[in-house]
Amino acid sequence: MTEELMACPGPHHVHRNAYCTHMAAVENVTDDRTLDAFPSEVEDDAEPENCDCDGLGGFPCWPCVHTGRKELPN
């Protein structure tokens, strides 16, 4: 999160004083003013630190799916 104060009129922030999806969207807008809805935590094809694919019997773990390293099977 940025060092600047952020506020949102949405109920999640107003009633819980919590960081909300609106705040996350504002922080993830790119320089060309498009929204990167799922910013990658890993820039290359490196395995995420919290990868648990080995323990899932061939099914990809969420960190690998979230970063775009692997896809969910159909």
Secondary structure, DSSP 4 states (H G I P E B T S, - for coil): --SS-----SHHHHHH----HHHHHHHTB-TTS-B-SS--S-SSSPPPTT--GGGGTTPPPHHHHHTTSS----
